[in-house]
Every structure is written in C-alpha cells, then in structure tokens.
C-alpha cells in the first residue's frame, strides 16, 4: 500500500494563508511608505492633531509589520488600520477639503482586504456616510453627488471583488484538500493532521487512534462491473463510514479503495469496537447494482515519542495482517515504548476477528 509515496508536506490551506499574509504585509508596508512623509507635511502645514494621528497610525503599522516578519503574528487583525484610516480620512477632509478626501479611495480598498466582509461593510458605510455629510456641508451640491456616488461605487466594486476572491480561495482550498469523488479529505492534509494529534499526545497526554480500512477485492469489482460502478461503490462506502463517525473525527481517502480514519480522544479499545461496526456497515447490504463487498481494517493508538509515519505504518501493518488472515476482519497493533523512543517499527500484535 503506497499511500506514503507522494505525501506532500505543503498544506494547501497554509499556502493560501501564506498569500494572505503577503497581502496584509504589503498593504501595511506601502501604507507606511505613503503616510510617513505626510506626518511631517501636516505638522509643517500647521495641523498638529492630524500629524499626531498619522504618526500613531504609522507606529501601529510598524508594530504590525515587525510582528508579521519576526513572529509571524498578525496583531489587531486589521482593526487598528481601519480605525485610523477612517479617523484620518474624516478629519483630513474636514480641514483639508478635497486633499483629505482623496485618501478615502485607497482606504476603502484596503479595508475590504483586511477585515472580514461584514466588518468591512460596516466600516466603509460609516466612512462613506461621514464623508458624504461633510461634502454636503462644505461643497456645492453637484460635487456632493459626485463624491457620494464615486465613494459608494468604489466601496461596491471593491466589496464584490473581495467577496469573489474570498469565494475563490474557499473553493480552491476545498479542491486542494478534498477527494473530488468521495468528498473525504485527501493526503495533502494527512501529515499535518497526524502531527497535530502527536503534539497533543506529547504536550497534554491526549490519546488518539487510527483505523485504516481497505475494501476487499475491489479490483474484482472494477473488472466485473466497470469503473463507473466501482466509483459508485467508493462514494457510497465513504458515505456509510461518514455516517458512523463523530463530528470531531476525520475521514481521509488515501488510496484507490483505502480510507484512513483519525479518532481524536479515542482509546484503542474504543477504536477496535468502532472498526468492527464500520466493517459491518460496509458488508451489511449490497451497494448499487447489487455489488456486495467486505472490508478489512487495521487499528492502532498513538504512543509517546513516535512520528506520524511510524504511527501510520503500524496501522498499515495491522491492515496487512487482516488481509493475510482472510479479510473481512480488523487487526490491532499495539505500539511498544521502545518503538516510540527509537522510531523503530517493532510492535506487539493483538488480533480482533
């Protein structure tokens, strides 16, 4: 069973988050480059309050940039940026007329890419309403309508674009992390998930177990009924397994007809019982086209000090034992302390027919 071959260490979710961090970094960095000189300009122009506001804005930008670069931590999550951007735009428009108003347009775009959509909409509505009220008092009616409509259209267009980008990110993440046939998680998530359970074991002594399930004689199904029927069997098998799992459990398809189930907070004995139930779920009734099949399972619990590959390999050994013992059964392998500390593959077999 070759599910370890080609396992990627790059998680698609982390990749998308990495691009988002780059967007956040560049928005803060180039805002700092643009605003830092304006602080001196406003001070020399006799606007000390606006200069102080811009100075505090720049200080907040520097702190966010440094924490992003040095600690990979996103401080304030865009809220500080939004508050200062709105306050500076409103006050600058009050004292500088059109010169302050111009900064509202890039501020609107930045806010939609830094805040969650609902918060961004609320913040931009406050900004546009405030600037429209100022325009009504300070500018002719024709300019008031131009300003209000241009700000509203800028906010609308940016909101639609940011929403579409968010939807695209979500769909790309789903495509990259789920199996398109069965809807199960795919191997791109597997290493991170198993590593997470091992860290919980090391730090907090939380237990977790694996069940590795393989449909018996699946090649015979494809050869006799065709791959379309085989695909339908895989989809229904995944659905049957999913119905028996908790919301906190994770179901992966890691091979052609092979499924991995990660069971957080689950002792080996409970995993053995669940494995028996899952095998019954697979075999109790025919699939589409009257196809009847069974499955075999390997069960094991994580032990202190082992790696995710050692843990998974032990489940694979248990599955091989179940196949060799005649299929349609589950076998449990209990890891030894020496296996965890030395990274060896020795284990004591405990069968469960």
N, C-alpha and C positions, 0 to 999 in steps of 0.2 A: 504494500500500500504506500503510494508515493506522495502523500499529502504534504510531507515536509519539503519536497522539492519545489522550488519556486515561491516559497513563502516570502513575501516582501516585508521588510522592516519599516517601510514608509506607509503610514496610515493616511488614507485619503482625507479623513476629517482633519488631521493635523496639518496636512498640506494646505487645505483651504483656509484653516485658521492662520497659517503662516502668511498667506497672501493678505488676509485681512489685517494682520499685524503690520505688514508693509504699508498698506493704505493708511492706517492710523498713524504710523510713524511719519510718513511723508506729508500728510495733512498738517500735523503738528510742526514738523520741521520748517516747511515752507511758509506756514503762518508766522512762525517766529522770525524768519528772514524778512518777511514783509512788514511786520509790526514793530520790530525793534527800532528801526530808524524813525518810525512815526512817533515813538515815545519822545524822542528828542525834538522832533519838529513841533509837536503840540506844546511841549514845555517852552520852547523859544517863541511860539506864537501866542503865549500868554494864556494857555489853557491847562493850568496845573492839575485840576481834577481829572481831566481826560488823560493827561500824561501819566498820572498815578494809576489810573485804571488800566491803561495799556501796559504799564510796567508790571503790574500784578499779573496781567494776562500773560505777558512774556515769561515771567517767573514760573507760573503754572505750566506753561508749555515746556520749559527747560526741565522741570521736575519729571513730567510725563515722559519726555524723550529719554532722559537718563535712566529711569526705571525700566523703560522698554528695552534699552540697549544693554544695560548691566544686569538686570534681574529678570528680564522677560516678564515683567509685571505691568499691567495696564491700569494705572491709577486713575480714579474718578470716572472711568468708562465714558468719556466724552461730555460728562455733565458740566464740568468746570469750563470746558471750551464753550459750550452752548451758552452758559450763563454770562460769561464775559463778552462773547460775541454779540449777544442780544443787547446787553447793557451798553457796550461801547458804540454799537451802531445807533441806538436810540439817542444817546447823549450827544454823540458827534453830529447827528442830523439836527438836533436842537440848536447847537451852537455854530455849526459849520454849513448848514443848509445842504446843498447838493453834494459837497465834498464828503460829508459823512454818509449820505445816502448810498453812494456808490459801493461802499463796503458791505452793504446788506446782501448783494447778489452772491458773492463767493461765500459769505457766511451761511446763507440758506443751503447751498450745495454741500458744504462741509457738514452741517448739522445732520443732514439726511444720511450721510455715510458714517457718522459717529454714534448716533443714538438709535435705539430701537424705533421701529416705524411709528408706533403710537406716540412715544415721547417726542419724536422729531416733528410729527404733525402738530402737536400741541405747541411746541416751542416756536415753530415757524408761524403758526397762526397768531401767537402773541406778538412776534416781531412785525409781521405784515400789518396787523391791526394798529399797532402803536405807530409805525411809520406812516400809515395812511392818515391817522389822526393828526400827526404833526404836519403832513403835507397839506391837509385840509386847512390848517391854521396859517401856514407860512407861505404857501404857493398859490398861484391862480388855479381856478377850478379845472382848466384844461390840463395843467401839469399834475394836479391831484389825480385825475383819472388815468393819465399815462403812468404815473408812479404806482398807483394801486394795481392797475391791470398788469404791468410788467412784473411787479413783485409776486402777484398771485400766480401768473403764468410760470415764472421761474420756479416757484415752490411746487406747482402742479407737475411740471415736466420732470423736475428732479425727483419728486416723490414717486412718480411712475417708473422712472429709470431705476431708482434704488430698490423699489419693490420687485421689479423684474430681475435685477441682479440677485437679490435675496432668494427668489424662487429658483433661479438657475443654479445657485450654489447648493440649495437643498436637493434639487433633482440630481445634480452631478454627484453629490455625496451619496445619495441613495443608489445611483447606478454603480458607483465605485465600491460600495460596501455590501451590497446585497446580491444574491444569486438571482438572475432575471427569471429563471424557470420556477423556482420554488418559493422565492421571497425570503429565504433564510439568509443570515449573514454569510459572507464569504471569507476566504482565507486572509484577505487584507486586514481584517480586524482581529484575527485569531491570536497572533503573538502578543498584541497589546492586552487583550482580554485575559489571557493566561498569566502574563506577567503581573497584571493588576491583582489577580487572585493570590499569586505567590507573595506579593508585597503585603497583602492583608494577612497572610499566614505568618510572615516574618515579623511584622510590626505589632499586630494585635492578636495573634494566635487564632485567627478566624479560619475555620475549615472550609474546604471546597472539594467537590468531587467531579470527575469526568465520566461520561458514558459515551463510548464510541460505538455506533450502530452501523451495520452494513447489511444491505438486503441480500438474501441468499439467492444464488444462481440467477443474478439479474441479466447476465449476458444471454441466458436462455430465453428470457422474456423478449429482449430485443431481436434475437434471431428468429423466434417463432411468430411474434405478433408485430414486429416492426418498431422502429424508434419512436414513432408518434405515440404508440401505446405505452412504450417504456417511459416516455416523458410524462404521460398522464399518471402512471404509477408513482413516479417520483414526486409529482405535485401533491397527489393525494396522501402519500406516505408522510410527506413533510407536514401536511395539514393535520393528519392524525396525531403525529408526535406533538405538534404545537398545542393541540387542544388539551394534552395531558400535563403541560408544563405550567409553572408559575410565571407571573409577570417578571419576576426577578431572574429567571433562568434564561439562558442564551442558546439558541439553536443555530448551528452552522452547517452548511453543506461544504465539505472539504474534499470531495472526490466525486466520481461519477454517481455512485449509489451509496456513498458513505456520509454519515451525519455525525457531528460532534455536539454533545450537549454539555454545557458548563453549568454546574449547580452550586452557586454560592451558598454558604452557610448550611452545607449538607454533609453529614457524615456518610462514611462508606456504606454502612448498613442500610441507611435510607435510600442511597443511590442504587444499591442492589435490588431493593424492593421496587423502586421506580423502573429499573431496567426490565424486570420481569413484566411489569404492567405494560411497558411500551412494546415489548415483543408480542404480547397478547394483542395489543391494539393493532399491530401490523398484520397479524395472522388470522384474526377472528373472522374476517369477512373478505370476500373477493373484492378486488379493485375493478375499475372499468374494464369492459369486455370479458368479464368473468375471470380475470387473471388472479390466481391465488399464489401468494408467496409468503415466505417467512423471513426472519432477520436474526442476526447474531449480534451480541454486544460484549464489549469489554468495559469493565468498571474499575476505577481506582480513585483513591483520595490523595490529595497533595500532602507531602511530608516536608518537614523543616529542612531548609537549606538546598533544595533541589531547584533545577532550572525548569522552564516551561517545556523545553524539548524532552527532558528526561521524564517528566510527568506524562506528556503526551505519548512518548514511546512506550511507556509502561501500559497505557490503555491500549495501544496498538498490539502489544504482545498478548494482552488478555483477549483481544478480539481474535487474533490468530489462533489462540488456544481453543476458543469457542468454535471456530471454523473446523479445526482439526478434530475436535471432539464430536463432530456430527452435525453442527449448525443448529439453528433454532434454539439457542440457549445463551445464557450470559455467563461470563467467567470474570472473577475478580482477582486482581493482583494487588497485594499489599506491599507498599514500598518499605524498605528497611532503612533505619537511621544511617547506616553506612552509605547507602545509595544517595541519600540527600547530601551528606557532608562531602563525599568524594566524587559525586557526579557519575557514579557507576550505574550500571543497568541491572544489577542483581536485585531480585525480588522474590518473595515467597508466594507461591501460587495458592489461591483459595478459590475453588470452583463453586459454581452455583447453577446447576442444571435446571 
